[in-house]
Amino acid sequence: MGSSVTPAQTAVVLGGGISGLLAARELAAAGRTVTVLEATASWGGCVGSHVVAGLTLDSGAESFATRSPSVADLADELGLGSKVVAPRPGGAWVQLPDGPRELPKTGVLGIPANPWDPEVRRSLGFVGSLRASLDKYLPASIGVSADVTSVAAVVRARMGRRVLERLVAPVVGGVHSADPGLLDVDMVAPGLRAGIREHGSLAAAVSAQRRGSTQPSAAKAGSAVAGLEGGMHTLVSALLSDLRSRGVTLMIGAAADAVERTPDGWRVTAGDVTYDAGLLVVALPGPAAVGLLQAAVPALAGSSPESGPDVRLVTLVVDLPELDRRPRGTGILVAPQTPGVQAKALTHATAKWGWLAAAAGPGTHVLRLSYGRLEASEPATPETGRLATATPDAGGAAPALDTELLAAALHDASALLGLPVQGTDVVGWDVVRWQGALPFAAVGHKARVAEVRKLCAAEAGLGIVGGWVAGNGLAAVVADTRKEIRSLLS
């Protein structure tokens, strides 16, 4: 590596996020000599850490979905199996324009499996539950017949506006930082449309997916996740340790400038250094990945996906014993129509994770407020739910400076938790920005990803991994990365 001669059985991985590190592990386990190039000064991508008020906290992802065993299996392989922990009971809440409600037990993206469940009815009202219950009487083709369609189009057609606005929009905004009218339902909820066709209704499709989940059907909203004692960033540390033990070369601050085809494989130029390898795995965000590969794979021109939303995460460590009673369970999602609140979600981290509460001590609490959501600027078309355009943080200017974000976070935390959170309560705070890092599964994105992968598969020794091709969430990324590397090695 590092010379113009390509050694046999070598691989280069571009990107040191979870998908890149896992790809390197799979390649090394298969006997390849692997080099990983990471452009930034840290590993892990959206699974990072920071220290606030003496506590080492997750600066990005802090949990993973348990509807598949992929992340838990990886943790077990890395010696972290005993560190997998469930969130504390209590569930999540949703802030609606008319006040806070406990988030009902739902199955997929906030869609209720039973519109007449008392918790669901409290959020929807009688008329909303009645409209949602008509779903089971509609033809199975309603909402699923278009080639591509949005989450909003499916939910609105089958269950109505109140389910969309009061349940689905807050959950989708909290998870994907986007309006449900912008998101491809087949990308963010794989199999849901097929489930409607098979089972005859959206509610039945959600129930079927819940039955296939590792979580009990009566699980509280927000509980279909798990974390790691010490934080999700410990998964990155374990992966790095594992890679070093396998002899993988880890290059930090090494940005790939160019990629070209060679007779023996691939050549990557990073500054003054070239890396030759038989296999190349690109684990970069979509626009960067396509932009870098276009010269070597001209057919990719015009295939770049849209950038994800710019998300700002404000972490507050507060001395506020009144929060010991966990007034909003593990956290609260915010319906987009809610006046006076700019945050899209608040996670009460010390209420959610017992290990963190123990580390913080009595009366000290960790609150995470997230800002930034792509909103629809025009209504969806009836046929597909496609949005003509999208605007970030529609409906008003979002805070930009750290001090502005701190002020907004204190205001929003007070409004969402129902008690004053003041600057004098803060013992430490930090702002982390994820600029375009969150995968954005726009309507039609699944088809574009399939085309990109088809074009790359036609190039011997080239693989593409990451959230933009796998879908949002660690579980999707881990499962997809392993599948792609197996395919590449075969």
C-alpha positions as CSV (number, residue, x, y, z in Angstrom):
1,M,0.0,0.0,0.0
2,G,1.2,3.5,-0.6
3,S,3.1,2.6,-3.8
4,S,2.2,2.3,-7.5
5,V,2.2,-1.5,-7.3
6,T,-1.0,-3.1,-6.2
7,P,-0.2,-5.9,-3.7
8,A,-2.5,-9.0,-4.0
9,Q,-5.5,-9.2,-1.6
10,T,-5.6,-5.6,-0.6
11,A,-8.5,-3.2,0.0
12,V,-9.0,0.5,0.6
13,V,-12.0,1.8,2.5
14,L,-12.9,5.5,2.2
15,G,-14.7,6.8,5.3
16,G,-14.3,5.9,8.9
17,G,-17.9,6.0,10.1
18,I,-19.6,2.8,11.4
19,S,-20.2,1.5,7.9
20,G,-16.5,2.1,6.8
21,L,-15.1,0.5,10.0
22,L,-17.4,-2.5,9.8
23,A,-16.6,-2.9,6.1
24,A,-12.9,-2.9,7.0
25,R,-13.5,-5.6,9.6
26,E,-15.4,-7.8,7.2
27,L,-12.6,-7.4,4.6
28,A,-9.8,-8.1,7.1
29,A,-11.7,-11.2,8.4
30,A,-11.7,-12.4,4.8
31,G,-7.9,-12.2,4.6
32,R,-7.6,-8.8,2.9
33,T,-4.9,-6.3,3.8
34,V,-7.0,-3.2,4.5
35,T,-6.3,0.6,4.8
36,V,-9.1,2.9,6.0
37,L,-8.9,6.6,5.1
38,E,-10.9,9.1,7.2
39,A,-10.9,12.8,6.1
40,T,-11.8,14.2,9.5
41,A,-10.0,14.2,12.8
42,S,-12.2,11.5,14.5
43,W,-13.6,8.1,13.8
44,G,-17.2,6.9,14.0
45,G,-19.1,9.5,11.9
46,C,-22.5,10.0,13.5
47,V,-21.6,7.8,16.4
48,G,-19.3,10.2,18.3
49,S,-18.6,11.3,21.8
50,H,-18.0,14.5,23.7
51,V,-17.3,15.5,27.3
52,V,-19.8,17.8,29.0
53,A,-19.6,18.7,32.6
54,G,-17.2,15.8,33.2
55,L,-19.5,13.3,31.6
56,T,-18.5,11.4,28.4
57,L,-21.7,11.4,26.3
58,D,-22.8,10.4,22.9
59,S,-22.6,13.4,20.5
60,G,-24.7,11.6,17.8
61,A,-26.6,8.3,17.8
62,E,-27.4,7.2,21.4
63,S,-29.5,4.1,20.6
64,F,-30.3,1.5,18.0
65,A,-33.5,-0.1,16.8
66,T,-34.1,-3.7,18.1
67,R,-36.4,-4.8,15.3
68,S,-33.4,-6.7,13.9
69,P,-30.6,-8.3,15.9
70,S,-27.8,-6.8,13.6
71,V,-26.3,-4.3,16.1
72,A,-26.7,-6.5,19.1
73,D,-24.9,-9.3,17.2
74,L,-22.1,-7.0,16.3
75,A,-21.8,-5.8,19.9
76,D,-21.6,-9.4,21.1
77,E,-18.8,-10.2,18.6
78,L,-16.9,-7.2,19.9
79,G,-17.2,-8.3,23.5
80,L,-19.9,-5.7,24.3
81,G,-22.8,-8.2,24.5
82,S,-23.2,-7.8,28.3
83,K,-23.3,-4.0,27.8
84,V,-26.5,-3.9,25.8
85,V,-29.1,-2.2,27.9
86,A,-32.8,-1.3,27.4
87,P,-34.1,2.1,28.1
88,R,-35.8,2.7,31.4
89,P,-39.6,2.2,31.4
90,G,-41.7,5.3,31.0
91,G,-41.9,5.7,27.3
92,A,-41.9,8.9,25.2
93,W,-44.3,11.8,24.9
94,V,-45.4,13.9,22.0
95,Q,-46.0,17.7,22.2
96,L,-49.1,18.6,20.2
97,P,-50.5,22.1,19.5
98,D,-53.1,21.5,22.3
99,G,-50.6,20.2,24.8
100,P,-48.4,17.1,25.7
101,R,-49.6,13.6,25.4
102,E,-48.0,10.2,26.1
103,L,-47.0,8.8,22.8
104,P,-49.2,5.8,22.1
105,K,-47.9,2.3,21.5
106,T,-47.4,2.3,17.8
107,G,-45.6,0.1,15.4
108,V,-43.9,1.8,12.4
109,L,-43.1,5.6,12.2
110,G,-45.8,6.4,14.7
111,I,-48.6,4.6,12.7
112,P,-51.1,3.0,15.1
113,A,-51.8,-0.7,14.8
114,N,-55.2,-0.1,16.6
115,P,-56.8,3.4,16.0
116,W,-59.2,2.7,18.9
117,D,-56.5,2.1,21.5
118,P,-57.3,4.5,24.4
119,E,-53.8,6.1,24.1
120,V,-54.2,6.6,20.4
121,R,-57.7,8.0,20.8
122,R,-56.4,10.5,23.4
123,S,-54.0,11.9,20.7
124,L,-56.4,11.7,17.8
125,G,-59.8,12.4,19.3
126,F,-62.9,10.4,18.4
127,V,-63.1,11.8,14.9
128,G,-59.5,11.1,14.2
129,S,-59.7,7.5,15.4
130,L,-62.9,7.0,13.4
131,R,-61.2,8.2,10.2
132,A,-58.2,6.1,10.9
133,S,-60.3,3.0,11.5
134,L,-61.7,3.4,7.9
135,D,-58.4,2.0,6.8
136,K,-59.5,-1.6,7.2
137,Y,-62.4,-1.0,4.9
138,L,-60.5,0.6,2.0
139,P,-59.3,-1.4,-1.0
140,A,-55.7,-2.6,-0.4
141,S,-54.6,-0.7,-3.5
142,I,-55.3,2.7,-1.9
143,G,-52.0,4.5,-1.1
144,V,-49.8,1.7,-2.6
145,S,-50.4,1.8,-6.3
146,A,-47.9,4.5,-7.3
147,D,-44.4,3.4,-8.4
148,V,-42.9,5.7,-5.7
149,T,-44.7,7.5,-2.9
150,S,-44.1,9.3,0.3
151,V,-44.8,8.3,3.9
152,A,-47.3,11.2,4.1
153,A,-49.2,10.1,1.0
154,V,-49.7,6.5,2.3
155,V,-50.7,7.6,5.8
156,R,-53.0,10.4,4.6
157,A,-54.8,8.2,2.1
158,R,-55.4,5.3,4.5
159,M,-55.7,6.9,7.9
160,G,-56.2,10.6,7.4
161,R,-54.7,13.9,8.3
162,R,-54.8,13.6,12.1
163,V,-52.7,10.4,12.2
164,L,-50.2,12.1,9.9
165,E,-49.9,15.4,11.8
166,R,-50.3,14.2,15.4
167,L,-48.4,10.9,15.4
168,V,-46.4,10.3,12.2
169,A,-44.9,13.8,11.7
170,P,-43.4,14.0,15.2
171,V,-41.9,10.6,15.0
172,V,-40.6,11.0,11.5
173,G,-39.2,14.5,12.4
174,G,-37.5,13.1,15.4
175,V,-35.9,10.1,13.6
176,H,-35.3,11.4,10.1
177,S,-35.3,15.2,10.6
178,A,-37.7,15.6,7.7
179,D,-41.3,16.1,6.8
180,P,-43.0,12.8,6.0
181,G,-44.1,14.2,2.7
182,L,-40.5,14.3,1.6
183,L,-39.5,10.7,2.5
184,D,-39.8,7.6,0.3
185,V,-41.9,5.1,2.3
186,D,-40.1,2.2,0.8
187,M,-36.8,3.5,2.1
188,V,-37.8,4.4,5.6
189,A,-40.3,1.7,6.1
190,P,-39.3,-1.3,3.9
191,G,-42.0,-3.8,3.4
192,L,-44.9,-1.6,4.6
193,R,-46.6,-1.2,1.3
194,A,-46.2,-4.9,0.6
195,G,-47.7,-5.6,4.0
196,I,-50.8,-3.5,3.1
197,R,-51.3,-5.5,-0.1
198,E,-50.8,-8.8,1.9
199,H,-52.9,-8.0,5.0
200,G,-55.5,-5.6,3.5
201,S,-54.9,-2.5,5.6
202,L,-52.2,-0.2,7.0
203,A,-53.0,-1.1,10.6
204,A,-52.7,-4.8,9.8
205,A,-49.4,-4.3,8.0
206,V,-48.1,-2.4,11.1
207,S,-49.3,-5.3,13.4
208,A,-47.6,-7.8,11.2
209,Q,-44.3,-5.9,11.4
210,R,-44.7,-5.6,15.2
211,R,-45.2,-9.4,15.4
212,G,-41.9,-9.8,13.6
213,S,-40.1,-7.4,16.0
214,T,-38.0,-8.5,19.0
215,Q,-40.0,-6.1,21.1
216,P,-43.3,-7.2,22.8
217,S,-46.4,-5.8,21.2
218,A,-47.3,-3.9,24.4
219,A,-44.0,-2.2,24.5
220,K,-44.1,1.5,25.3
221,A,-43.5,4.0,22.5
222,G,-39.8,4.7,22.3
223,S,-38.8,1.4,23.8
224,A,-38.1,-0.5,20.6
225,V,-34.5,0.5,21.0
226,A,-31.5,-0.4,23.1
227,G,-28.2,1.2,23.9
228,L,-24.8,0.4,25.3
229,E,-23.7,1.0,28.9
230,G,-21.2,3.8,28.6
231,G,-22.8,5.1,25.4
232,M,-23.0,4.0,21.7
233,H,-19.6,5.6,21.1
234,T,-18.1,2.6,22.9
235,L,-19.0,0.5,19.8
236,V,-16.6,2.7,17.8
237,S,-13.8,2.2,20.3
238,A,-14.4,-1.6,20.3
239,L,-14.4,-1.6,16.4
240,L,-11.1,0.4,16.3
241,S,-9.5,-2.0,18.8
242,D,-10.6,-5.0,16.8
243,L,-9.3,-3.5,13.5
244,R,-5.9,-2.8,15.1
245,S,-5.7,-6.3,16.3
246,R,-6.3,-7.5,12.7
247,G,-3.5,-5.3,11.4
248,V,-5.8,-2.8,9.6
249,T,-4.1,0.5,8.7
250,L,-6.1,3.4,10.1
251,M,-5.3,6.8,8.5
252,I,-7.0,9.8,10.2
253,G,-7.1,13.2,8.5
254,A,-6.6,11.6,5.1
255,A,-9.1,12.9,2.6
256,A,-9.4,11.1,-0.8
257,D,-9.0,13.6,-3.6
258,A,-9.4,11.3,-6.6
259,V,-10.3,7.7,-7.6
260,E,-9.2,6.0,-10.8
261,R,-9.4,2.6,-12.4
262,T,-6.1,0.7,-12.8
263,P,-5.5,-2.6,-14.7
264,D,-5.2,-4.4,-11.3
265,G,-8.0,-2.6,-9.4
266,W,-8.3,0.9,-8.0
267,R,-6.0,3.8,-7.2
268,V,-6.9,6.4,-4.5
269,T,-5.0,9.7,-4.3
270,A,-5.1,11.4,-0.9
271,G,-2.8,14.5,-0.8
272,D,0.7,13.4,-1.9
273,V,0.0,9.7,-1.2
274,T,-1.5,7.1,-3.5
275,Y,-3.1,3.9,-2.4
276,D,-3.5,0.9,-4.8
277,A,-5.8,-1.9,-4.1
278,G,-7.8,-4.7,-5.7
279,L,-11.0,-3.7,-3.8
280,L,-12.4,-0.3,-3.1
281,V,-15.2,0.4,-0.6
282,V,-16.7,3.9,-0.5
283,A,-18.3,4.6,2.8
284,L,-18.9,8.4,2.3
285,P,-22.1,10.4,2.4
286,G,-24.0,10.1,-0.9
287,P,-23.1,13.4,-2.7
288,A,-19.4,12.9,-1.7
289,A,-19.4,9.3,-2.8
290,V,-20.9,9.9,-6.2
291,G,-18.8,13.0,-6.8
292,L,-15.6,11.2,-6.1
293,L,-16.4,8.2,-8.2
294,Q,-17.8,10.0,-11.3
295,A,-14.4,10.3,-13.0
296,A,-13.8,6.6,-12.8
297,V,-17.5,5.6,-13.3
298,P,-18.9,8.2,-15.7
299,A,-22.3,6.5,-15.8
300,L,-22.8,7.8,-12.2
301,A,-23.1,11.4,-13.5
302,G,-26.4,12.9,-12.4
303,S,-27.0,10.2,-9.8
304,S,-26.0,12.2,-6.7
305,P,-28.6,12.0,-4.0
306,E,-29.9,15.1,-2.1
307,S,-28.0,16.2,0.9
308,G,-29.5,15.5,4.3
309,P,-30.7,18.1,6.7
310,D,-28.3,20.1,8.8
311,V,-28.9,19.0,12.4
312,R,-27.8,20.8,15.5
313,L,-27.8,18.9,18.8
314,V,-27.7,20.9,22.0
315,T,-26.7,19.0,25.1
316,L,-27.5,20.5,28.5
317,V,-26.2,19.1,31.8
318,V,-28.4,20.7,34.5
319,D,-28.6,20.6,38.3
320,L,-32.3,20.3,38.6
321,P,-33.6,17.8,41.1
322,E,-37.2,18.5,40.0
323,L,-36.4,16.4,36.9
324,D,-35.9,13.3,39.1
325,R,-39.6,12.6,38.6
326,R,-39.1,12.3,34.8
327,P,-42.1,14.5,33.8
328,R,-42.0,13.5,30.1
329,G,-40.7,9.9,30.4
330,T,-37.6,9.3,28.3
331,G,-38.3,12.4,26.1
332,I,-40.7,14.2,24.0
333,L,-41.2,14.6,20.2
334,V,-42.6,17.8,18.8
335,A,-45.4,18.0,16.3
336,P,-44.5,20.5,13.5
337,Q,-47.6,22.6,14.1
338,T,-46.7,23.2,17.8
339,P,-46.3,27.0,18.3
340,G,-43.5,28.5,20.3
341,V,-41.1,25.5,20.2
342,Q,-38.2,25.3,17.7
343,A,-36.7,21.9,18.8
344,K,-38.0,18.8,16.9
345,A,-37.3,16.6,19.9
346,L,-35.9,16.5,23.5
347,T,-34.3,13.4,24.9
348,H,-34.1,13.2,28.7
349,A,-31.0,11.1,28.6
350,T,-30.7,10.5,32.4
351,A,-34.3,9.4,32.5
352,K,-33.8,7.1,29.5
353,W,-30.6,5.3,30.6
354,G,-30.0,4.0,34.1
355,W,-26.2,3.9,33.7
356,L,-26.1,7.6,32.8
357,A,-28.3,8.6,35.7
358,A,-25.9,6.7,38.0
359,A,-22.9,8.4,36.5
360,A,-24.5,11.9,36.7
361,G,-25.7,11.5,40.3
362,P,-28.9,12.5,42.0
363,G,-30.4,15.8,40.8
364,T,-28.1,16.1,37.8
365,H,-29.7,15.6,34.4
366,V,-28.6,15.4,30.8
367,L,-31.0,16.8,28.2
368,R,-30.5,16.6,24.4
369,L,-32.5,18.9,22.2
370,S,-32.2,18.6,18.4
371,Y,-32.8,21.3,15.8
372,G,-33.1,21.1,12.0
373,R,-35.8,19.5,9.9
374,L,-36.5,19.6,6.2
375,E,-40.0,20.8,5.7
376,A,-42.3,20.7,2.7
377,S,-42.7,24.0,1.1
378,E,-45.5,22.9,-1.2
379,P,-48.3,20.4,-0.6
380,A,-47.9,16.8,-1.8
381,T,-49.5,15.7,-5.0
382,P,-52.5,13.3,-4.5
383,E,-50.9,10.6,-6.6
384,T,-47.4,10.3,-5.1
385,G,-47.0,12.7,-2.2
386,R,-43.9,14.1,-3.9
387,L,-42.9,17.5,-2.8
388,A,-41.8,20.0,-5.4
389,T,-39.3,21.6,-3.1
390,A,-38.1,21.4,0.5
391,T,-36.8,24.1,2.7
392,P,-34.8,23.6,5.9
393,D,-36.5,24.8,9.1
394,A,-39.5,26.2,7.2
395,G,-41.7,28.4,9.2
396,G,-39.1,30.7,10.7
397,A,-35.4,31.2,11.0
398,A,-33.7,28.6,13.1
399,P,-31.0,29.5,15.7
400,A,-27.6,29.6,14.2
401,L,-25.0,30.7,16.8
402,D,-24.2,28.5,19.7
403,T,-25.4,31.2,22.2
404,E,-28.7,31.4,20.2
405,L,-29.0,27.7,20.3
406,L,-28.4,27.6,24.1
407,A,-31.1,30.3,24.6
408,A,-33.5,28.4,22.4
409,A,-32.7,25.1,24.2
410,L,-33.4,26.6,27.6
411,H,-36.7,28.1,26.4
412,D,-37.8,24.9,24.6
413,A,-36.8,22.6,27.5
414,S,-38.9,24.7,29.9
415,A,-41.9,24.5,27.5
416,L,-41.6,20.8,26.8
417,L,-40.8,19.6,30.3
418,G,-43.4,21.8,32.0
419,L,-40.9,23.4,34.5
420,P,-38.4,26.2,34.2
421,V,-34.9,25.3,33.0
422,Q,-32.7,28.4,33.5
423,G,-29.2,29.3,32.7
424,T,-28.3,29.2,36.4
425,D,-29.3,25.5,36.4
426,V,-26.7,24.6,33.6
427,V,-23.4,23.1,34.8
428,G,-22.3,22.3,31.3
429,W,-23.4,22.5,27.7
430,D,-22.3,21.8,24.1
431,V,-23.5,22.2,20.5
432,V,-22.7,19.5,17.9
433,R,-23.5,20.1,14.2
434,W,-24.2,17.3,11.8
435,Q,-24.1,19.1,8.4
436,G,-25.9,17.0,5.8
437,A,-24.7,13.8,7.5
438,L,-28.1,12.3,8.2
439,P,-29.3,10.2,5.3
440,F,-32.1,11.8,3.4
441,A,-34.4,9.2,1.8
442,A,-36.4,11.5,-0.5
443,V,-39.2,10.2,-2.6
444,G,-37.6,8.1,-5.4
445,H,-34.4,7.7,-3.4
446,K,-34.7,3.9,-3.2
447,A,-34.8,3.7,-7.0
448,R,-31.8,6.0,-7.3
449,V,-29.8,4.0,-4.8
450,A,-30.6,0.8,-6.7
451,E,-29.3,2.3,-9.9
452,V,-26.1,3.6,-8.2
453,R,-25.5,0.1,-6.8
454,K,-26.1,-1.5,-10.1
455,L,-23.6,0.8,-11.8
456,C,-21.0,0.1,-9.1
457,A,-21.6,-3.6,-9.1
458,A,-20.7,-3.6,-12.8
459,E,-17.3,-2.3,-11.8
460,A,-15.2,-5.2,-10.5
461,G,-14.0,-4.7,-6.9
462,L,-16.1,-1.6,-6.1
463,G,-18.6,-1.5,-3.2
464,I,-20.8,1.3,-1.8
465,V,-21.9,1.4,1.9
466,G,-23.4,3.9,4.3
467,G,-26.7,5.2,5.6
468,W,-27.6,6.8,2.3
469,V,-27.8,3.4,0.6
470,A,-28.9,1.4,3.7
471,G,-31.5,3.6,5.2
472,N,-31.4,5.6,8.5
473,G,-30.4,3.9,11.7
474,L,-27.5,1.7,12.9
475,A,-29.5,-1.5,12.5
476,A,-30.0,-0.9,8.8
477,V,-26.4,0.3,8.2
478,V,-24.9,-2.8,10.0
479,A,-27.0,-5.3,8.1
480,D,-26.6,-3.6,4.7
481,T,-22.8,-3.2,5.1
482,R,-22.3,-6.9,5.9
483,K,-24.5,-7.9,2.9
484,E,-22.6,-5.6,0.5
485,I,-19.2,-6.7,1.6
486,R,-20.2,-10.4,1.3
487,S,-21.4,-9.6,-2.2
488,L,-18.2,-7.8,-3.1
489,L,-16.0,-10.6,-1.8
490,S,-18.0,-13.2,-3.7
